Amino acid sequence: MSLFFYGVFILGVVLGGLVLLVLYCLLAMAAKDDEYLDQLELEHYRVREYAPPLTQRGKSKNIRVSATPDLSHGGTT
């Protein structure tokens, strides 16, 4: 066995370990994120359950609102 073989073997073991460590970290973060989202969703339902009911808005009888600026003033002077 040559020194080159040992170097390639050690490098492969180190890189493989790093890949496994990165995969483990990604899976752990994903699990923690799912747990956080579940907790947030449950809290959202609790807040909605205890929230006061929304009031119904009636339609206004006066719907005459101008969408364009008043042009009778002649602009700025």
Backbone atoms as SQL, in Angstrom:
CREATE TABLE atoms (id INTEGER PRIMARY KEY, chain TEXT, resi INTEGER, resn TEXT, atom TEXT, x REAL, y REAL, z REAL);
INSERT INTO atoms VALUES
  (1, 'A', 1, 'MET', 'N', 0.834, -1.160, 0.000),
  (2, 'A', 1, 'MET', 'CA', 0.000, 0.000, 0.000),
  (3, 'A', 1, 'MET', 'C', 0.891, 1.240, 0.000),
  (4, 'A', 2, 'SER', 'N', 0.505, 2.131, -0.850),
  (5, 'A', 2, 'SER', 'CA', 1.334, 3.323, -0.984),
  (6, 'A', 2, 'SER', 'C', 0.786, 4.463, -0.138),
  (7, 'A', 3, 'LEU', 'N', 1.577, 5.477, 0.001),
  (8, 'A', 3, 'LEU', 'CA', 1.183, 6.650, 0.751),
  (9, 'A', 3, 'LEU', 'C', 0.023, 7.367, 0.059),
  (10, 'A', 4, 'PHE', 'N', -0.016, 7.341, -1.259),
  (11, 'A', 4, 'PHE', 'CA', -1.098, 7.956, -2.024),
  (12, 'A', 4, 'PHE', 'C', -2.436, 7.294, -1.692),
  (13, 'A', 5, 'PHE', 'N', -2.445, 5.969, -1.601),
  (14, 'A', 5, 'PHE', 'CA', -3.677, 5.244, -1.279),
  (15, 'A', 5, 'PHE', 'C', -4.190, 5.654, 0.105),
  (16, 'A', 6, 'TYR', 'N', -3.304, 5.727, 1.086),
  (17, 'A', 6, 'TYR', 'CA', -3.719, 6.134, 2.425),
  (18, 'A', 6, 'TYR', 'C', -4.260, 7.570, 2.424),
  (19, 'A', 7, 'GLY', 'N', -3.646, 8.448, 1.675),
  (20, 'A', 7, 'GLY', 'CA', -4.113, 9.825, 1.594),
  (21, 'A', 7, 'GLY', 'C', -5.500, 9.914, 0.988),
  (22, 'A', 8, 'VAL', 'N', -5.728, 9.181, -0.099),
  (23, 'A', 8, 'VAL', 'CA', -7.047, 9.179, -0.743),
  (24, 'A', 8, 'VAL', 'C', -8.084, 8.558, 0.186),
  (25, 'A', 9, 'PHE', 'N', -7.711, 7.506, 0.891),
  (26, 'A', 9, 'PHE', 'CA', -8.631, 6.842, 1.814),
  (27, 'A', 9, 'PHE', 'C', -9.027, 7.780, 2.962),
  (28, 'A', 10, 'ILE', 'N', -8.061, 8.437, 3.548),
  (29, 'A', 10, 'ILE', 'CA', -8.339, 9.355, 4.659),
  (30, 'A', 10, 'ILE', 'C', -9.182, 10.541, 4.167),
  (31, 'A', 11, 'LEU', 'N', -8.840, 11.070, 2.998),
  (32, 'A', 11, 'LEU', 'CA', -9.619, 12.167, 2.433),
  (33, 'A', 11, 'LEU', 'C', -11.068, 11.743, 2.170),
  (34, 'A', 12, 'GLY', 'N', -11.260, 10.542, 1.668),
  (35, 'A', 12, 'GLY', 'CA', -12.608, 10.028, 1.426),
  (36, 'A', 12, 'GLY', 'C', -13.398, 9.869, 2.714),
  (37, 'A', 13, 'VAL', 'N', -12.740, 9.379, 3.756),
  (38, 'A', 13, 'VAL', 'CA', -13.418, 9.215, 5.042),
  (39, 'A', 13, 'VAL', 'C', -13.814, 10.581, 5.608),
  (40, 'A', 14, 'VAL', 'N', -12.914, 11.547, 5.532),
  (41, 'A', 14, 'VAL', 'CA', -13.199, 12.885, 6.057),
  (42, 'A', 14, 'VAL', 'C', -14.329, 13.532, 5.265),
  (43, 'A', 15, 'LEU', 'N', -14.266, 13.481, 3.945),
  (44, 'A', 15, 'LEU', 'CA', -15.327, 14.087, 3.136),
  (45, 'A', 15, 'LEU', 'C', -16.667, 13.378, 3.335),
  (46, 'A', 16, 'GLY', 'N', -16.641, 12.059, 3.443),
  (47, 'A', 16, 'GLY', 'CA', -17.872, 11.306, 3.705),
  (48, 'A', 16, 'GLY', 'C', -18.471, 11.681, 5.051),
  (49, 'A', 17, 'GLY', 'N', -17.627, 11.845, 6.049),
  (50, 'A', 17, 'GLY', 'CA', -18.107, 12.263, 7.360),
  (51, 'A', 17, 'GLY', 'C', -18.716, 13.650, 7.327),
  (52, 'A', 18, 'LEU', 'N', -18.091, 14.548, 6.571),
  (53, 'A', 18, 'LEU', 'CA', -18.649, 15.894, 6.451),
  (54, 'A', 18, 'LEU', 'C', -20.002, 15.878, 5.753),
  (55, 'A', 19, 'VAL', 'N', -20.136, 15.059, 4.723),
  (56, 'A', 19, 'VAL', 'CA', -21.412, 14.954, 4.020),
  (57, 'A', 19, 'VAL', 'C', -22.489, 14.416, 4.963),
  (58, 'A', 20, 'LEU', 'N', -22.157, 13.389, 5.735),
  (59, 'A', 20, 'LEU', 'CA', -23.130, 12.845, 6.681),
  (60, 'A', 20, 'LEU', 'C', -23.500, 13.869, 7.756),
  (61, 'A', 21, 'LEU', 'N', -22.525, 14.640, 8.210),
  (62, 'A', 21, 'LEU', 'CA', -22.794, 15.663, 9.209),
  (63, 'A', 21, 'LEU', 'C', -23.713, 16.749, 8.654),
  (64, 'A', 22, 'VAL', 'N', -23.489, 17.165, 7.424),
  (65, 'A', 22, 'VAL', 'CA', -24.346, 18.179, 6.802),
  (66, 'A', 22, 'VAL', 'C', -25.764, 17.635, 6.623),
  (67, 'A', 23, 'LEU', 'N', -25.899, 16.391, 6.177),
  (68, 'A', 23, 'LEU', 'CA', -27.236, 15.805, 6.020),
  (69, 'A', 23, 'LEU', 'C', -27.965, 15.714, 7.357),
  (70, 'A', 24, 'TYR', 'N', -27.248, 15.323, 8.402),
  (71, 'A', 24, 'TYR', 'CA', -27.856, 15.230, 9.731),
  (72, 'A', 24, 'TYR', 'C', -28.319, 16.604, 10.207),
  (73, 'A', 25, 'CYS', 'N', -27.490, 17.623, 9.999),
  (74, 'A', 25, 'CYS', 'CA', -27.861, 18.978, 10.414),
  (75, 'A', 25, 'CYS', 'C', -29.086, 19.469, 9.649),
  (76, 'A', 26, 'LEU', 'N', -29.147, 19.201, 8.351),
  (77, 'A', 26, 'LEU', 'CA', -30.306, 19.618, 7.556),
  (78, 'A', 26, 'LEU', 'C', -31.579, 18.925, 8.027),
  (79, 'A', 27, 'LEU', 'N', -31.484, 17.628, 8.320),
  (80, 'A', 27, 'LEU', 'CA', -32.660, 16.905, 8.806),
  (81, 'A', 27, 'LEU', 'C', -33.093, 17.403, 10.179),
  (82, 'A', 28, 'ALA', 'N', -32.144, 17.705, 11.053),
  (83, 'A', 28, 'ALA', 'CA', -32.475, 18.213, 12.386),
  (84, 'A', 28, 'ALA', 'C', -33.141, 19.579, 12.281),
  (85, 'A', 29, 'MET', 'N', -32.626, 20.438, 11.405),
  (86, 'A', 29, 'MET', 'CA', -33.234, 21.764, 11.233),
  (87, 'A', 29, 'MET', 'C', -34.630, 21.642, 10.639),
  (88, 'A', 30, 'ALA', 'N', -34.827, 20.717, 9.708),
  (89, 'A', 30, 'ALA', 'CA', -36.150, 20.538, 9.109),
  (90, 'A', 30, 'ALA', 'C', -37.150, 20.043, 10.145),
  (91, 'A', 31, 'ALA', 'N', -36.722, 19.128, 11.006),
  (92, 'A', 31, 'ALA', 'CA', -37.618, 18.628, 12.048),
  (93, 'A', 31, 'ALA', 'C', -37.972, 19.740, 13.031),
  (94, 'A', 32, 'LYS', 'N', -36.995, 20.553, 13.386),
  (95, 'A', 32, 'LYS', 'CA', -37.255, 21.656, 14.315),
  (96, 'A', 32, 'LYS', 'C', -38.177, 22.686, 13.666),
  (97, 'A', 33, 'ASP', 'N', -38.006, 22.934, 12.374),
  (98, 'A', 33, 'ASP', 'CA', -38.854, 23.871, 11.654),
  (99, 'A', 33, 'ASP', 'C', -40.291, 23.364, 11.601),
  (100, 'A', 34, 'ASP', 'N', -40.472, 22.059, 11.348),
  (101, 'A', 34, 'ASP', 'CA', -41.820, 21.492, 11.326),
  (102, 'A', 34, 'ASP', 'C', -42.488, 21.624, 12.691),
  (103, 'A', 35, 'GLU', 'N', -41.719, 21.384, 13.747),
  (104, 'A', 35, 'GLU', 'CA', -42.252, 21.506, 15.102),
  (105, 'A', 35, 'GLU', 'C', -42.668, 22.951, 15.381),
  (106, 'A', 36, 'TYR', 'N', -41.853, 23.898, 14.953),
  (107, 'A', 36, 'TYR', 'CA', -42.174, 25.311, 15.153),
  (108, 'A', 36, 'TYR', 'C', -43.432, 25.703, 14.373),
  (109, 'A', 37, 'LEU', 'N', -43.550, 25.231, 13.131),
  (110, 'A', 37, 'LEU', 'CA', -44.736, 25.556, 12.334),
  (111, 'A', 37, 'LEU', 'C', -45.999, 24.953, 12.930),
  (112, 'A', 38, 'ASP', 'N', -45.895, 23.724, 13.457),
  (113, 'A', 38, 'ASP', 'CA', -47.052, 23.112, 14.100),
  (114, 'A', 38, 'ASP', 'C', -47.479, 23.915, 15.325),
  (115, 'A', 39, 'GLN', 'N', -46.504, 24.357, 16.121),
  (116, 'A', 39, 'GLN', 'CA', -46.818, 25.149, 17.304),
  (117, 'A', 39, 'GLN', 'C', -47.443, 26.474, 16.906),
  (118, 'A', 40, 'LEU', 'N', -46.919, 27.103, 15.858),
  (119, 'A', 40, 'LEU', 'CA', -47.457, 28.377, 15.393),
  (120, 'A', 40, 'LEU', 'C', -48.887, 28.211, 14.879),
  (121, 'A', 41, 'GLU', 'N', -49.144, 27.108, 14.185),
  (122, 'A', 41, 'GLU', 'CA', -50.486, 26.853, 13.665),
  (123, 'A', 41, 'GLU', 'C', -51.485, 26.630, 14.801),
  (124, 'A', 42, 'LEU', 'N', -51.080, 25.890, 15.823),
  (125, 'A', 42, 'LEU', 'CA', -51.964, 25.677, 16.964),
  (126, 'A', 42, 'LEU', 'C', -52.248, 26.986, 17.693),
  (127, 'A', 43, 'GLU', 'N', -51.232, 27.826, 17.826),
  (128, 'A', 43, 'GLU', 'CA', -51.424, 29.114, 18.471),
  (129, 'A', 43, 'GLU', 'C', -52.346, 30.001, 17.642),
  (130, 'A', 44, 'HIS', 'N', -52.230, 29.916, 16.339),
  (131, 'A', 44, 'HIS', 'CA', -53.087, 30.704, 15.447),
  (132, 'A', 44, 'HIS', 'C', -54.551, 30.294, 15.631),
  (133, 'A', 45, 'TYR', 'N', -54.816, 28.982, 15.735),
  (134, 'A', 45, 'TYR', 'CA', -56.185, 28.527, 15.930),
  (135, 'A', 45, 'TYR', 'C', -56.715, 28.968, 17.293),
  (136, 'A', 46, 'ARG', 'N', -55.852, 28.943, 18.325),
  (137, 'A', 46, 'ARG', 'CA', -56.275, 29.379, 19.647),
  (138, 'A', 46, 'ARG', 'C', -56.639, 30.861, 19.645),
  (139, 'A', 47, 'VAL', 'N', -55.851, 31.674, 18.961),
  (140, 'A', 47, 'VAL', 'CA', -56.118, 33.104, 18.896),
  (141, 'A', 47, 'VAL', 'C', -57.421, 33.348, 18.149),
  (142, 'A', 48, 'ARG', 'N', -57.645, 32.630, 17.070),
  (143, 'A', 48, 'ARG', 'CA', -58.875, 32.802, 16.292),
  (144, 'A', 48, 'ARG', 'C', -60.088, 32.351, 17.107),
  (145, 'A', 49, 'GLU', 'N', -59.923, 31.344, 17.947),
  (146, 'A', 49, 'GLU', 'CA', -61.028, 30.831, 18.732),
  (147, 'A', 49, 'GLU', 'C', -61.483, 31.860, 19.767),
  (148, 'A', 50, 'TYR', 'N', -60.544, 32.594, 20.364),
  (149, 'A', 50, 'TYR', 'CA', -60.885, 33.562, 21.395),
  (150, 'A', 50, 'TYR', 'C', -61.041, 34.989, 20.870),
  (151, 'A', 51, 'ALA', 'N', -60.891, 35.190, 19.585),
  (152, 'A', 51, 'ALA', 'CA', -61.011, 36.533, 19.013),
  (153, 'A', 51, 'ALA', 'C', -62.474, 36.942, 18.973),
  (154, 'A', 52, 'PRO', 'N', -62.750, 38.246, 19.168),
  (155, 'A', 52, 'PRO', 'CA', -64.146, 38.696, 19.068),
  (156, 'A', 52, 'PRO', 'C', -64.636, 38.562, 17.630),
  (157, 'A', 53, 'PRO', 'N', -65.928, 38.362, 17.447),
  (158, 'A', 53, 'PRO', 'CA', -66.448, 38.213, 16.076),
  (159, 'A', 53, 'PRO', 'C', -66.289, 39.510, 15.295),
  (160, 'A', 54, 'LEU', 'N', -66.073, 39.363, 14.012),
  (161, 'A', 54, 'LEU', 'CA', -65.935, 40.531, 13.153),
  (162, 'A', 54, 'LEU', 'C', -67.297, 41.188, 12.963),
  (163, 'A', 55, 'THR', 'N', -67.305, 42.504, 12.954),
  (164, 'A', 55, 'THR', 'CA', -68.564, 43.215, 12.750),
  (165, 'A', 55, 'THR', 'C', -68.858, 43.295, 11.262),
  (166, 'A', 56, 'GLN', 'N', -70.113, 43.243, 10.938),
  (167, 'A', 56, 'GLN', 'CA', -70.523, 43.340, 9.548),
  (168, 'A', 56, 'GLN', 'C', -70.644, 44.812, 9.189),
  (169, 'A', 57, 'ARG', 'N', -70.025, 45.184, 8.105),
  (170, 'A', 57, 'ARG', 'CA', -70.114, 46.569, 7.650),
  (171, 'A', 57, 'ARG', 'C', -71.286, 46.702, 6.677),
  (172, 'A', 58, 'GLY', 'N', -72.104, 47.678, 6.932),
  (173, 'A', 58, 'GLY', 'CA', -73.219, 47.949, 6.034),
  (174, 'A', 58, 'GLY', 'C', -72.755, 48.800, 4.872),
  (175, 'A', 59, 'LYS', 'N', -73.516, 48.769, 3.805),
  (176, 'A', 59, 'LYS', 'CA', -73.159, 49.582, 2.648),
  (177, 'A', 59, 'LYS', 'C', -73.547, 51.028, 2.908),
  (178, 'A', 60, 'SER', 'N', -72.714, 51.909, 2.474),
  (179, 'A', 60, 'SER', 'CA', -72.984, 53.332, 2.626),
  (180, 'A', 60, 'SER', 'C', -74.034, 53.758, 1.604),
  (181, 'A', 61, 'LYS', 'N', -74.935, 54.647, 2.028),
  (182, 'A', 61, 'LYS', 'CA', -75.955, 55.126, 1.105),
  (183, 'A', 61, 'LYS', 'C', -75.400, 56.175, 0.164),
  (184, 'A', 62, 'ASN', 'N', -74.367, 56.886, 0.594),
  (185, 'A', 62, 'ASN', 'CA', -73.766, 57.926, -0.240),
  (186, 'A', 62, 'ASN', 'C', -72.512, 57.349, -0.897),
  (187, 'A', 63, 'ILE', 'N', -72.636, 56.948, -2.143),
  (188, 'A', 63, 'ILE', 'CA', -71.502, 56.350, -2.842),
  (189, 'A', 63, 'ILE', 'C', -70.928, 57.299, -3.883),
  (190, 'A', 64, 'ARG', 'N', -71.232, 58.580, -3.779),
  (191, 'A', 64, 'ARG', 'CA', -70.782, 59.565, -4.759),
  (192, 'A', 64, 'ARG', 'C', -69.407, 60.084, -4.345),
  (193, 'A', 65, 'VAL', 'N', -68.376, 59.318, -4.628),
  (194, 'A', 65, 'VAL', 'CA', -67.005, 59.715, -4.323),
  (195, 'A', 65, 'VAL', 'C', -66.283, 59.877, -5.642),
  (196, 'A', 66, 'SER', 'N', -65.690, 61.038, -5.848),
  (197, 'A', 66, 'SER', 'CA', -65.011, 61.316, -7.096),
  (198, 'A', 66, 'SER', 'C', -63.667, 60.597, -7.137),
  (199, 'A', 67, 'ALA', 'N', -63.414, 59.900, -8.219),
  (200, 'A', 67, 'ALA', 'CA', -62.148, 59.204, -8.375),
  (201, 'A', 67, 'ALA', 'C', -61.114, 60.075, -9.074),
  (202, 'A', 68, 'THR', 'N', -61.546, 61.169, -9.690),
  (203, 'A', 68, 'THR', 'CA', -60.627, 62.068, -10.389),
  (204, 'A', 68, 'THR', 'C', -60.501, 63.355, -9.604),
  (205, 'A', 69, 'PRO', 'N', -59.386, 64.032, -9.708),
  (206, 'A', 69, 'PRO', 'CA', -59.241, 65.307, -8.989),
  (207, 'A', 69, 'PRO', 'C', -60.185, 66.362, -9.570),
  (208, 'A', 70, 'ASP', 'N', -60.503, 67.306, -8.761),
  (209, 'A', 70, 'ASP', 'CA', -61.403, 68.373, -9.184),
  (210, 'A', 70, 'ASP', 'C', -60.662, 69.287, -10.158),
  (211, 'A', 71, 'LEU', 'N', -61.139, 69.356, -11.394),
  (212, 'A', 71, 'LEU', 'CA', -60.455, 70.117, -12.444),
  (213, 'A', 71, 'LEU', 'C', -61.011, 71.534, -12.573),
  (214, 'A', 72, 'SER', 'N', -62.022, 71.889, -11.782),
  (215, 'A', 72, 'SER', 'CA', -62.626, 73.209, -11.932),
  (216, 'A', 72, 'SER', 'C', -61.784, 74.323, -11.328),
  (217, 'A', 73, 'HIS', 'N', -60.791, 73.988, -10.529),
  (218, 'A', 73, 'HIS', 'CA', -59.953, 75.017, -9.910),
  (219, 'A', 73, 'HIS', 'C', -58.853, 75.518, -10.827),
  (220, 'A', 74, 'GLY', 'N', -58.598, 74.845, -11.899),
  (221, 'A', 74, 'GLY', 'CA', -57.607, 75.306, -12.858),
  (222, 'A', 74, 'GLY', 'C', -56.169, 74.956, -12.485),
  (223, 'A', 75, 'GLY', 'N', -55.967, 74.050, -11.597),
  (224, 'A', 75, 'GLY', 'CA', -54.593, 73.643, -11.239),
  (225, 'A', 75, 'GLY', 'C', -54.003, 74.553, -10.172),
  (226, 'A', 76, 'THR', 'N', -52.694, 74.558, -10.077),
  (227, 'A', 76, 'THR', 'CA', -52.018, 75.358, -9.051),
  (228, 'A', 76, 'THR', 'C', -51.751, 76.753, -9.572),
  (229, 'A', 77, 'THR', 'N', -51.933, 77.721, -8.722),
  (230, 'A', 77, 'THR', 'CA', -51.673, 79.132, -9.109),
  (231, 'A', 77, 'THR', 'C', -50.810, 79.789, -8.077);
